[in-house]
Amino acid sequence: MKIGVPKEVEAGENRVAMTPESAGMLQKLGHECLIQAGAGAAAGFSDADYEAAGVKVVKTAASLWKEADVIAKVRIPTEAELKRLTRDKTLITFFNPGGNEAGLELAKEKGANVIAMEMVPRISRAQKMDALSSMANIAGYRAVIEAGNNFGRFFTGQVTAAGKVPPAKVLVVGAGVAGLAAIGTSTSLGAITYAFDVRPEVAEQVESMGAEFVYLDFEEEQTDGSATGGYASVSSPEFREAQLAKFRELAPEMDIVITTALIPNREAPELWTEDMVAAMKPGSVIVDLAAEKGGNCKLTVPDEKIVTDNGVTIIGYTDFPSRMATQASTLYANNVRHMLSDLTPDKDGKIVHNMDDDVIRGATVTYQGEITFPPPPPKVQAIAAKPRATEVKTLTPEERRAQEVAAFKAQTRRQVSLLAIGGLAMLGVGLIAPASFMQHFIVFVLAVFVGFQVIWNVSHALHTPLMAVTNAISSIIIVGALLQIGSGASLVMILAAISVFMAGINIFGGFLVTRRMLAMFQKS
């Protein structure tokens, strides 16, 4: 099949759906690759780069759409582009099927198969095709960079001879892919970062990245993320009011607010109201990553940057991934390539549009003259954190102390019982065994007991980094072997010598391994 990529017609769009690298991978699947002249220039890929990768450069968009069997794009196709489709063609692109009824009808009329990249289900097997996550990751990173560019102050706190500079306070609303990328960038720049999400199960991810999760004093039954494809679901009016009240409390303290909240096939929820903007300090910045869907901030203007009367900058750009076109094109081209790989199961260059496949069916919005949107729920569960079966109760100091005392008493009883049993066993052996045997047997038992106690009492958390040292310490049993070397019995002396040799390997080998482990962390 011929895979064609036209130049994007959307003003300011710099991405391209095929890179020279991805073209090489597609050719290994048996496909022939075409690209319109100049399609990759804005992303840093010249026509010469494509030709060197074996891609045919076509001069006009009309020629490319006519010649290609599969067309891959980035932006939602225009009416003029959709009219170029025919029944034997497949279109792979972002399509916005929930808000593009005219486009769906036109694609249906043309009889073409359309795969919407934003409809790829969030299941484990489809992660490599998840273009929304790829672009959201870039958008989250770029949002912090844009915020810093307009903030005009340090992110990190500093203490200098000229005075003290406080760190910036950043609030990220929504801890999805874009939100986590923004959190990671913000914390790495040294800002005090807060994050909120309607899914409390993501708190652990937020805190692991160095941010503080904002909790609400509100209990609401949470919807399993798998039921909404791994996205947050619509909250109740009561929860929304509690959420807005919390944001009003935080607004005067925040220097930068980055909103990322989106619900599939819906307008973006309004989370940052006009009175919250008014409560913010002059010089503060709001970056609204949901601007394309109406915005999370009441005052957001899509594709524009405005400054309010009280000096708050609100950024509503909808092209954050396009502002990092080379990286975004590389990731998106890989997503498209993986989709085509699934569409070419036999690697013979022939497209097999298998509507029984969860991923292909979920992403297909028109097929053989029929509209197939919305898709049925995938048979495989979406990627989502498992809800906790029971909430862990926070213990008071008194309760914790009582638990420790009870555990100590139980351990003491267990040890006393074991010692009593061992003593009785020793007494029984002593009554029937000769005195010469008992001398060696007692040393053996004590050596094993001491060695076991030393190694057993090391915390399990320390076994990996300190295993070599604990091995060396446990070799205290060598003392027992040394005591037996002076014995008159030849067999005992031989066994004791072997024990000394083996314990010596354990000691010196343990410290040698420890030294090598520590050397790994030393700066050269």
SULLIN-V619021 format. One record per residue. N is the residue number from 1. NEAR is the number of other ideal C-beta (glycine too) atoms within 10 Angstrom. Layout:
n	near
N	NEAR
N	NEAR
This chain:
n	near
1	19
2	15
3	29
4	29
5	30
6	26
7	18
8	20
9	13
10	15
11	7
12	12
13	18
14	21
15	27
16	32
17	29
18	26
19	28
20	20
21	14
22	26
23	25
24	14
25	17
26	26
27	16
28	9
29	19
30	13
31	24
32	18
33	23
34	26
35	30
36	23
37	16
38	13
39	27
40	29
41	15
42	18
43	23
44	15
45	25
46	13
47	16
48	10
49	16
50	24
51	13
52	10
53	19
54	13
55	26
56	15
57	17
58	21
59	10
60	12
61	19
62	13
63	15
64	24
65	22
66	13
67	13
68	25
69	18
70	23
71	26
72	29
73	26
74	27
75	18
76	18
77	24
78	12
79	9
80	11
81	20
82	22
83	12
84	20
85	22
86	11
87	10
88	9
89	19
90	22
91	25
92	24
93	21
94	20
95	27
96	18
97	25
98	18
99	13
100	19
101	11
102	10
103	22
104	21
105	13
106	19
107	24
108	18
109	13
110	18
111	16
112	22
113	25
114	30
115	27
116	26
117	24
118	19
119	26
120	24
121	22
122	22
123	20
124	10
125	13
126	24
127	14
128	16
129	25
130	23
131	28
132	21
133	18
134	23
135	25
136	24
137	22
138	22
139	27
140	27
141	20
142	25
143	28
144	27
145	15
146	20
147	27
148	20
149	10
150	17
151	19
152	9
153	12
154	15
155	23
156	13
157	13
158	12
159	8
160	7
161	4
162	7
163	7
164	8
165	13
166	12
167	17
168	24
169	19
170	29
171	25
172	32
173	28
174	28
175	26
176	22
177	20
178	29
179	27
180	24
181	24
182	34
183	27
184	19
185	24
186	31
187	19
188	14
189	18
190	14
191	26
192	21
193	28
194	21
195	28
196	24
197	22
198	22
199	21
200	15
201	16
202	22
203	19
204	10
205	18
206	23
207	13
208	10
209	17
210	14
211	26
212	13
213	16
214	19
215	10
216	14
217	7
218	14
219	8
220	13
221	6
222	15
223	17
224	16
225	22
226	18
227	13
228	17
229	19
230	22
231	18
232	21
233	15
234	12
235	18
236	11
237	7
238	10
239	16
240	15
241	12
242	17
243	19
244	16
245	12
246	16
247	21
248	14
249	12
250	18
251	21
252	12
253	13
254	22
255	21
256	27
257	29
258	32
259	30
260	27
261	25
262	23
263	17
264	16
265	14
266	12
267	13
268	21
269	22
270	18
271	22
272	26
273	16
274	12
275	11
276	23
277	21
278	14
279	19
280	23
281	14
282	11
283	15
284	25
285	26
286	28
287	31
288	31
289	32
290	26
291	24
292	17
293	21
294	16
295	25
296	24
297	27
298	15
299	18
300	24
301	14
302	14
303	12
304	12
305	14
306	13
307	13
308	16
309	8
310	13
311	11
312	23
313	20
314	25
315	23
316	21
317	21
318	18
319	21
320	24
321	25
322	24
323	15
324	21
325	22
326	16
327	17
328	26
329	26
330	19
331	19
332	26
333	29
334	18
335	25
336	26
337	24
338	20
339	22
340	23
341	16
342	17
343	23
344	19
345	13
346	9
347	11
348	11
349	16
350	14
351	16
352	12
353	14
354	14
355	12
356	7
357	17
358	18
359	24
360	22
361	19
362	24
363	27
364	24
365	26
366	27
367	21
368	13
369	13
370	9
371	15
372	20
373	20
374	13
375	18
376	9
377	15
378	18
379	10
380	14
381	15
382	19
383	16
384	19
385	16
386	9
387	13
388	9
389	5
390	5
391	6
392	6
393	7
394	7
395	11
396	9
397	7
398	8
399	11
400	11
401	11
402	12
403	11
404	10
405	10
406	10
407	10
408	10
409	10
410	10
411	10
412	10
413	10
414	10
415	11
416	10
417	10
418	11
419	11
420	10
421	10
422	12
423	10
424	10
425	11
426	14
427	9
428	10
429	14
430	14
431	7
432	7
433	11
434	8
435	7
436	12
437	14
438	13
439	14
440	18
441	14
442	14
443	20
444	16
445	15
446	14
447	20
448	12
449	14
450	15
451	19
452	12
453	12
454	15
455	16
456	8
457	8
458	15
459	7
460	6
461	8
462	11
463	11
464	8
465	11
466	17
467	16
468	19
469	16
470	17
471	18
472	20
473	16
474	21
475	23
476	16
477	22
478	20
479	15
480	22
481	22
482	15
483	15
484	20
485	14
486	9
487	16
488	7
489	13
490	8
491	9
492	18
493	14
494	11
495	17
496	22
497	14
498	11
499	19
500	18
501	12
502	14
503	22
504	13
505	12
506	18
507	17
508	12
509	14
510	20
511	14
512	12
513	15
514	18
515	10
516	10
517	15
518	11
519	9
520	6
521	6
522	6
523	3
524	3
